[in-house]
Amino acid sequence: MVVVGAGPSGATTALLLARRGHHVALVDRARFPRDKACGEGVMPPGVAALRRMGLYERVLATGARPLDGVTYQQRGGDQQVHVPFPAPPGGGPAAGLGVRRTSFDAALVDAVRQERTSTVREAERVTGLLRDPSDAVIGVTTTTGEIRARIVIAADGLHSQIRSWAGLTVPSRARVRYGLAGHWRVDTRDRDAVTVTLAGGHEWYEAPVGPDLLLVSILTSRSRPAMTARSYGHVARRSIPGIRNADLVSGPLGAAHFHQRVRAVADGRVFLVGDASGYDDPTTGDGIAIGMLLAECLAGHTGEFLSGRIARETAATRYAADHADLVRDRRRLTRLALFLARSPALSRRAIVRATGDPRALSKLVGINCGYQTFRDLSARDWLLLAGV
Ligand SMILES: Cc1cc2nc3c(=O)[nH]c(=O)nc-3n(C[C@H](O)[C@H](O)[C@H](O)COP(=O)(O)OP(=O)(O)OC[C@H]3O[C@@H](n4cnc5c(N)ncnc54)[C@H](O)[C@@H]3O)c2cc1C
């Protein structure tokens, strides 16, 4: 088994397969710790996945910060509503985590490294798929040679090349959004939540990711404010009061073209997981959590195949069904969030109404966590969201 990409999705898949006794090569072109443009908020289902893997304390020890919910505000901060994270239906704490991707991803990779049946291959780029004479995928080629494997798992991120080489990419015509993220030296001891500022066509995200480190990211599709890596520091200082006199200590890092669609998430030889398996937009901040949940399903089904209990086609069909179940409502939620974010008048009304009655917004956060579904939204909730 080869897993390409050692971000949260790939590392989780590799770890769970190795813990079941399967031989796994986890390959990444980067050397860890490596950084990545991200809002760095792990939503509660991701924290629950960390606990299931026994890695929560280890991640907390890297300086990660427990988060109790999300505060939404309109530009200017005059209207603000705090929505606590809901408790998981099966019990357990209602908490997210603010993490530095450098330490978070490295902690997961270190856990894989400790498994007897795994090999972590860093600074090794995968350059293509290895095929037999009948064109079936039998592994990958890399900058240092070949890795033969019964299954190739593509966890190589948003712009997955494995996905394209396997013919699983569908071109997207969605409007291009992009994001920039940087870290600011700020005392974050009084911050326990992610703050989302809706600014009409673009959104700012603030998350404490260490005792004196604040992540500030912007997601936008417009050139107003003229946002480039160069202007990020200046525009962020002007827009976020809490960092006006703070030092920018790292970044910004950027990413773009979020909307990615796939023909299938598995074809029996190649399985896609995390961002590589299709993505909408980071606006709901659940990419890490959903990547880990998908990885759990994937490790379960491919593990069954590797143990000889099911056929590879069955593993593919079962994984595709789980994948669809996990992403369906979250994708609808992302569309709704983008729709609200695009209209300053609508989002202002929704926030003003939520300050008096946050139930509808709480349900949306519950849907984002996978604890509720769109069926839980009543007609009254829809009216609240419309600001009526
Ligand atoms: C601006 C922004 C803000 C975001 N905010 C949040 C947030 O607050 N919370 C959240 O949960 N998510 C957020 N996300 C999304 C989140 O970053 C992703 O969903 C998450 O990183 C996906 O993890 P992954 O493991 O699938 O892929 P990645 O983390 O992207 O990992 C992919 C890995 O594959 C490796 N790789 C790629 N190609 C190759 C190759 N050819 N050979 C070998 N290795 C290769 C890369 O080096 C990388 O390490 C945000 C994203 C952006 C851009």
The ligand as a MOL file (V3000), in Angstrom:
LIG
                    3D

  0  0  0     0  0            999 V3000
M  V30 BEGIN CTAB
M  V30 COUNTS 53 58 0 0 0
M  V30 BEGIN ATOM
M  V30 1 C -6.6870 29.7210 3.1850 0
M  V30 2 C -7.1480 28.3860 3.6890 0
M  V30 3 C -7.7570 28.2990 4.9300 0
M  V30 4 C -8.1730 27.0450 5.4240 0
M  V30 5 N -8.7000 26.9820 6.6750 0
M  V30 6 C -9.0040 25.7750 7.2190 0
M  V30 7 C -9.4120 25.6550 8.5790 0
M  V30 8 O -9.4950 26.6080 9.3400 0
M  V30 9 N -9.7200 24.4080 9.0450 0
M  V30 10 C -9.6430 23.3040 8.2520 0
M  V30 11 O -9.9480 22.2040 8.7390 0
M  V30 12 N -9.2360 23.3850 6.9740 0
M  V30 13 C -8.9070 24.5930 6.4360 0
M  V30 14 N -8.4400 24.6590 5.1550 0
M  V30 15 C -8.3950 23.4360 4.3510 0
M  V30 16 C -7.2580 22.5190 4.7990 0
M  V30 17 O -6.0460 23.2120 4.7480 0
M  V30 18 C -7.2470 21.2910 3.8990 0
M  V30 19 O -8.5550 20.8020 3.7650 0
M  V30 20 C -6.3400 20.1900 4.4700 0
M  V30 21 O -5.0080 20.5960 4.5350 0
M  V30 22 C -6.4590 18.9420 3.5930 0
M  V30 23 O -5.5560 17.9690 4.0500 0
M  V30 24 P -5.0000 16.8680 3.0610 0
M  V30 25 O -4.2240 15.9290 3.9110 0
M  V30 26 O -6.0970 16.3360 2.2230 0
M  V30 27 O -4.0370 17.6440 2.0530 0
M  V30 28 P -2.7650 18.5670 2.3710 0
M  V30 29 O -2.7440 18.9940 3.7720 0
M  V30 30 O -2.7550 19.6130 1.3110 0
M  V30 31 O -1.5240 17.5960 2.1540 0
M  V30 32 C -1.1690 17.1540 0.8670 0
M  V30 33 C 0.2750 16.6850 0.9230 0
M  V30 34 O 0.5860 16.0700 -0.3230 0
M  V30 35 C 1.9430 16.3610 -0.6440 0
M  V30 36 N 2.0900 16.1850 -2.0870 0
M  V30 37 C 1.4280 16.8390 -3.0790 0
M  V30 38 N 1.8350 16.3920 -4.2870 0
M  V30 39 C 2.7630 15.4140 -4.0530 0
M  V30 40 C 3.5530 14.5820 -4.9000 0
M  V30 41 N 3.4520 14.6380 -6.2430 0
M  V30 42 N 4.4120 13.7330 -4.3250 0
M  V30 43 C 4.5210 13.6420 -2.9580 0
M  V30 44 N 3.8050 14.4220 -2.1200 0
M  V30 45 C 2.9440 15.2770 -2.6680 0
M  V30 46 C 2.1130 17.7920 -0.1670 0
M  V30 47 O 3.4660 18.0970 0.0720 0
M  V30 48 C 1.2770 17.8030 1.1110 0
M  V30 49 O 2.0670 17.5540 2.2630 0
M  V30 50 C -8.0070 25.8880 4.6340 0
M  V30 51 C -7.4060 25.9730 3.3890 0
M  V30 52 C -6.9760 27.2040 2.9140 0
M  V30 53 C -6.3030 27.2670 1.5740 0
M  V30 END ATOM
M  V30 BEGIN BOND
M  V30 1 1 1 2
M  V30 2 1 2 3
M  V30 3 2 2 52
M  V30 4 2 3 4
M  V30 5 1 4 5
M  V30 6 1 4 50
M  V30 7 2 5 6
M  V30 8 1 6 7
M  V30 9 1 6 13
M  V30 10 2 7 8
M  V30 11 1 7 9
M  V30 12 1 9 10
M  V30 13 2 10 11
M  V30 14 1 10 12
M  V30 15 2 12 13
M  V30 16 1 13 14
M  V30 17 1 14 15
M  V30 18 1 14 50
M  V30 19 1 15 16
M  V30 20 1 16 17
M  V30 21 1 16 18
M  V30 22 1 18 19
M  V30 23 1 18 20
M  V30 24 1 20 21
M  V30 25 1 20 22
M  V30 26 1 22 23
M  V30 27 1 23 24
M  V30 28 2 24 25
M  V30 29 1 24 26
M  V30 30 1 24 27
M  V30 31 1 27 28
M  V30 32 2 28 29
M  V30 33 1 28 30
M  V30 34 1 28 31
M  V30 35 1 31 32
M  V30 36 1 32 33
M  V30 37 1 33 34
M  V30 38 1 33 48
M  V30 39 1 34 35
M  V30 40 1 35 36
M  V30 41 1 35 46
M  V30 42 1 36 37
M  V30 43 1 36 45
M  V30 44 2 37 38
M  V30 45 1 38 39
M  V30 46 1 39 40
M  V30 47 2 39 45
M  V30 48 1 40 41
M  V30 49 2 40 42
M  V30 50 1 42 43
M  V30 51 2 43 44
M  V30 52 1 44 45
M  V30 53 1 46 47
M  V30 54 1 46 48
M  V30 55 1 48 49
M  V30 56 2 50 51
M  V30 57 1 51 52
M  V30 58 1 52 53
M  V30 END BOND
M  V30 END CTAB
M  END
